[in-house]
Amino acid sequence: MPLVSRSASQPELTALFASVQQHFQDVIVPLWLGPGWNADMALPYEALDARHQPLPPQRYRAMACARQLYLFSSLIGQVPAAEARAAALFHSLQQHFHDAEHGGWFYSIDPQGAPLDQRKDLYTHAFILFACAHYWDKVREPSVESALDAALDVIAQRFATGDGLYDASLARDWTSLDTGPLQNPLMHLAEAFLATLSVREDIAAQRALLDLCTAMQQRFIDPQQNVLMEKPLEAVDNWFEPGHQFEWYFLLESSPLLRGSPLHASLDRAFARTEQLGVDPQSGAVAAMLDLEGSATDATQRIWAQAEYLRALTLRPGSERAVQRQLQALHQRFLHAGGWYECRDENGDVSRKDMPSTTPYHLATCYRGLVDYLD
């Protein structure tokens, strides 16, 4: 008996996803090819308002540039202008943010292009590695692989703490700021290592990824609740975020290298509890922050968390109905004719109408997961 794809067996889901994809191609991507692009700086504005006007620039971040580099790299071959935009973003990343004196990349520059926040943070460097891996896969240019190698070297030599983890932030000259490790940058570093391994063999990156996941299991998984905390276990005022639980689950479940690891087992066991505590059963909304007892300390509903929950569901056995329900929730609650709503409050009212340049990354990775699911 021939296998039947989900797209053939779920016509309603297929039609709904086609509509969402069309919205992405026809509405969201053009925002960042047009009004969201500062041609003088060759950088994306940080955000657009509801009328598609750029918010007055206060800064430009290397991380935002890198996320847009990933976005347009992923669209090469699909959107005619994507390759030229990706090339411009890669050039701007190096021109505006690279620190020629100390190495690495600045956190941000001011509206005139001068270095603003000169700290070196792991979150930024993880996204630069992630974006360069995807861009190099499309263009295979030596300068892109050189940037990829430079990011890997800086992460290993400057941020690594020797126990599988990495400092979240360092001074411009790489001296300590005593931040220690934090969950979110480490998750995106794992994502960046996975992206690197998807485009080339890299034994050092593979070893670093495995060591990172071992350390995350030891230092960030609460032994009682089995959830992944935002700070190391010994930290005070700790919390966990359902969106990050789902994001980690997808990364681990989607990787043959990491699937079956102790960290994967923890996130797999925690999935149902995270849904129970962090997802509204009526609306499908994902709460922002929970304490260890499961009470919401921030009930804001953010589009990125919705996207990560939906993406994670595509890898959960028996979640066909849940995938369709959550795609419908994303479509109805967050997408609109002019773009998207970034946040809703605990009552479901729109609480943030501006559209940050960083959000299309989450939508693009979510939709990539849905494409794989429907195939």
C-alpha positions in Angstrom: 0.0 0.0 0.0 1.6 3.4 -1.0 2.3 5.9 1.7 0.1 9.0 1.7 1.6 12.3 2.6 0.0 14.5 5.2 -0.6 17.1 2.5 -2.8 14.6 0.7 -4.6 13.4 3.8 -5.1 16.8 5.4 -6.4 19.1 2.6 -7.7 21.7 5.1 -4.2 22.0 6.8 -2.6 22.2 3.4 -4.9 25.0 2.2 -4.4 26.9 5.5 -0.6 26.6 5.3 -0.7 27.7 1.6 -2.5 30.8 2.7 0.0 31.5 5.5 2.9 31.0 3.2 1.4 33.3 0.7 1.0 36.0 3.4 4.7 35.6 4.2 5.8 35.9 0.6 3.4 38.7 -0.4 3.2 40.8 2.8 6.0 40.1 5.3 9.0 39.7 3.1 8.2 42.8 1.0 8.2 44.8 4.3 11.9 44.2 4.7 12.8 44.6 1.0 11.0 48.0 1.0 10.1 50.2 3.9 12.1 48.2 6.5 15.4 48.7 4.6 17.7 51.7 5.3 19.5 51.9 1.9 21.9 54.5 3.2 23.2 52.2 6.0 22.4 49.0 4.0 20.8 47.7 7.2 17.2 46.8 8.3 15.5 49.2 10.6 14.9 47.7 14.0 11.1 47.9 13.6 8.2 49.2 11.5 5.0 50.7 12.9 1.5 49.5 11.9 1.6 51.9 8.9 4.9 50.4 7.7 6.9 53.4 8.7 10.3 52.8 10.4 10.4 53.6 14.0 13.0 56.4 14.6 16.3 54.5 14.8 18.0 54.5 18.1 20.5 51.7 17.2 21.2 48.9 14.8 22.1 45.5 16.2 24.4 42.9 14.7 22.0 40.2 15.8 19.1 41.8 13.8 21.4 42.0 10.8 22.3 38.4 11.2 18.7 37.2 11.5 17.8 39.1 8.3 20.8 37.5 6.6 19.3 34.1 7.5 15.9 35.2 6.3 17.1 36.3 2.8 19.6 33.4 2.6 16.6 31.0 3.1 14.8 32.8 0.2 17.5 32.5 -2.4 16.0 30.8 -5.4 12.5 31.7 -4.3 12.5 35.5 -4.2 14.4 37.3 -7.0 15.8 40.0 -4.8 16.9 37.6 -2.0 20.4 36.9 -3.1 21.4 40.6 -3.6 19.9 41.4 -0.2 21.7 38.6 1.5 25.0 39.8 0.0 24.3 43.4 1.2 23.5 42.1 4.7 26.7 40.0 4.9 28.8 43.0 3.8 27.1 45.2 6.4 27.6 42.7 9.1 31.4 42.9 8.5 31.6 46.6 7.7 29.5 47.9 10.6 29.9 45.4 13.4 33.2 43.6 13.1 35.8 44.7 15.7 39.0 45.0 13.8 41.0 45.6 17.0 39.8 42.9 19.3 38.0 40.5 17.0 34.4 39.4 17.2 31.4 41.6 16.6 30.0 44.6 18.4 26.5 44.3 19.9 25.2 47.5 18.3 26.0 50.8 16.4 24.3 54.1 16.7 22.1 55.7 13.9 25.2 57.2 12.3 27.1 53.9 12.2 29.5 54.5 15.1 30.0 51.6 17.7 27.3 52.0 20.4 27.2 49.0 22.8 30.6 47.6 22.3 30.1 44.5 24.5 30.6 41.1 22.9 27.6 38.9 23.6 27.1 35.2 22.9 23.6 35.7 21.6 24.9 37.9 18.8 27.8 35.6 17.9 25.5 32.6 17.8 23.3 34.3 15.3 26.2 35.3 13.2 27.4 31.7 13.1 23.9 30.5 12.3 23.4 33.0 9.5 26.8 32.5 8.0 26.3 28.7 7.9 23.0 29.1 6.0 24.4 31.8 3.7 27.6 29.8 2.9 25.4 26.8 2.1 23.7 28.9 -0.7 26.7 30.8 -2.1 29.8 28.8 -1.2 31.9 32.0 -1.2 35.3 31.8 0.7 34.7 35.1 2.5 31.5 33.7 4.0 33.2 30.5 5.2 36.0 32.7 6.7 33.4 34.6 8.7 31.9 31.3 9.8 35.3 30.0 10.9 36.0 33.3 12.7 32.7 33.1 14.7 33.5 29.5 15.7 37.0 30.5 16.8 35.8 33.4 18.9 33.1 31.4 20.5 35.5 28.6 21.4 38.5 30.8 22.5 36.7 33.7 24.2 33.2 32.7 25.4 33.9 29.0 26.5 34.1 28.5 30.2 35.8 25.1 30.0 32.8 23.1 31.4 30.8 22.8 28.2 29.1 26.2 28.8 29.8 29.8 27.7 29.6 33.2 29.2 26.6 35.2 28.0 28.4 38.5 27.7 32.0 39.9 27.8 33.5 43.4 27.5 34.8 44.7 24.2 38.3 43.5 25.0 37.0 40.1 26.2 37.4 40.8 29.9 34.8 39.2 32.2 31.5 41.0 33.0 30.6 38.1 35.5 27.4 37.3 33.6 28.0 33.5 33.6 25.9 31.3 31.3 22.3 32.0 30.4 19.8 29.6 28.7 18.8 31.7 25.7 22.2 32.4 24.2 23.2 28.8 24.8 20.1 27.5 22.9 20.9 29.7 19.9 24.5 28.5 20.1 23.2 24.9 19.9 21.1 26.0 16.9 24.1 27.5 15.3 26.3 24.4 15.8 23.5 22.3 14.2 23.4 24.7 11.3 27.2 24.4 10.9 27.0 20.6 11.0 24.2 20.6 8.4 26.5 22.2 5.8 29.9 20.6 6.5 31.7 18.1 8.6 33.1 19.8 11.7 34.4 17.5 14.5 35.2 20.4 16.8 31.7 21.9 16.4 30.1 18.5 16.9 32.1 17.9 20.1 31.2 21.4 21.4 27.5 20.7 20.7 27.5 17.4 22.6 29.4 18.9 25.5 27.0 21.9 25.6 23.9 19.6 25.8 25.5 17.5 28.5 26.2 20.7 30.5 22.7 22.0 29.9 21.3 18.8 31.3 23.4 19.1 34.4 23.2 22.8 35.1 19.8 23.9 33.7 17.3 21.0 34.1 15.3 21.2 37.3 15.5 17.7 38.8 12.0 17.9 40.3 10.0 19.4 37.5 12.3 18.4 34.7 11.9 21.7 32.9 14.8 23.7 31.5 15.4 26.9 33.5 16.5 30.2 32.1 19.4 30.5 34.6 21.7 27.8 36.1 20.0 25.9 38.9 21.9 27.7 41.7 20.6 31.1 40.6 18.0 33.0 42.6 14.7 34.2 41.1 14.8 31.6 38.4 12.0 30.8 35.9 11.2 28.9 32.7 9.7 29.9 29.4 7.3 27.6 27.5 8.5 29.1 24.2 12.1 28.1 24.9 11.1 24.6 26.1 9.4 24.1 22.7 12.3 25.6 20.8 14.8 23.3 22.5 12.5 20.3 22.0 12.5 21.0 18.2 16.2 21.3 18.0 16.9 18.1 19.9 14.1 16.0 18.3 15.1 17.1 14.8 18.7 16.2 15.2 19.8 12.5 14.8 22.9 13.4 16.8 21.0 14.8 19.8 17.8 12.7 19.7 18.0 10.2 22.6 20.4 12.2 24.6 19.6 12.9 28.3 18.7 16.5 27.5 16.3 15.3 24.7 14.8 12.9 27.2 14.2 15.7 29.7 12.6 18.0 27.2 10.5 15.1 25.8 9.2 14.3 29.3 8.5 18.0 30.1 6.5 18.6 26.9 3.1 17.7 28.2 3.6 19.6 31.5 4.8 22.6 29.6 1.6 22.5 27.4 -0.6 22.0 30.5 1.0 25.0 32.4 1.9 27.3 29.6 -0.6 26.9 26.8 -4.2 28.2 27.1 -6.5 25.3 26.1 -9.1 27.6 24.6 -7.1 30.1 22.5 -3.8 28.1 22.1 -1.9 31.1 23.4 1.5 30.5 24.9 2.4 32.3 28.1 5.8 34.1 28.3 7.1 33.1 31.7 6.3 30.7 34.5 7.7 30.0 37.9 8.7 26.6 39.1 5.2 26.0 40.5 3.8 26.7 37.1 2.2 30.1 37.8 2.5 32.7 35.1 4.9 35.5 36.1 4.4 37.1 32.6 1.3 36.0 30.7 2.1 38.1 27.6 1.5 36.1 24.4 4.3 36.6 21.9 4.2 35.5 18.2 7.6 33.9 18.4 6.5 31.5 21.2 3.4 30.7 19.1 5.6 29.8 16.2 8.0 27.7 18.2 5.1 25.7 19.8 3.6 25.1 16.3 7.0 24.0 15.0 7.6 21.7 17.9 4.2 20.0 17.4 5.2 19.0 13.9 7.6 16.6 15.5 5.2 15.2 18.2 3.6 11.9 17.3 -0.2 12.0 17.1 -0.3 15.8 17.0 -2.1 16.2 13.6 -5.1 18.0 15.1 -3.0 20.1 17.3 -0.8 21.3 14.4 -3.9 22.4 12.5 -5.4 24.1 15.6 -2.2 26.0 16.3 -1.6 27.0 12.8 -5.2 28.4 12.8 -4.4 30.2 16.1 -1.3 31.8 14.6 -3.2 32.8 11.5 -6.2 34.3 13.3 -4.5 35.8 16.3 -1.2 37.1 15.0 -1.2 37.6 11.3 -3.1 40.4 9.6 -3.4 42.0 6.2 -0.6 44.5 6.9 1.8 42.1 8.7 1.6 40.7 12.2 0.9 41.5 15.8 4.0 41.0 17.9 2.3 40.6 21.3 -1.1 40.2 22.9 -1.6 40.7 26.7 -3.0 38.2 29.1 -6.5 39.1 28.1 -5.7 38.6 24.4 -5.7 42.2 23.5 -3.0 43.5 21.1 -0.3 45.1 23.3 2.4 45.7 20.7 1.7 46.8 17.2 5.2 47.5 15.9 6.9 44.8 13.8 10.5 44.0 14.7 13.0 43.0 12.0 13.9 40.0 14.1 10.5 38.3 14.0 10.5 37.0 10.4 13.4 34.6 11.4 10.9 32.8 13.8 8.2 32.6 11.1 10.7 31.4 8.5 12.0 28.5 10.7 8.4 27.6 11.7 7.3 27.4 8.1 10.3 25.4 7.2 9.2 22.9 9.8 5.7 22.8 8.4 7.0 22.2 4.9 8.9 19.2 6.2 5.9 18.0 8.2 3.6 18.2 5.2 6.1 16.4 3.0 
